[in-house]
């Protein structure tokens, strides 16, 4: 359950940071890395 909350939280953070930062690709890679670890 903790992993689901972590992924959901990181997804929300990515949604907020996406239009602001130019490092959106790194965020996507981090989310994919977290989901792959599961």
Residue pairs with C-beta under 8 A, 6 or more apart in sequence:
3 34
3 38
6 34
7 31
7 34
7 35
7 38
10 30
10 31
10 34
11 31
13 27
14 24
14 27
14 28
14 31
17 23
17 24
17 27
18 24
18 27
21 27
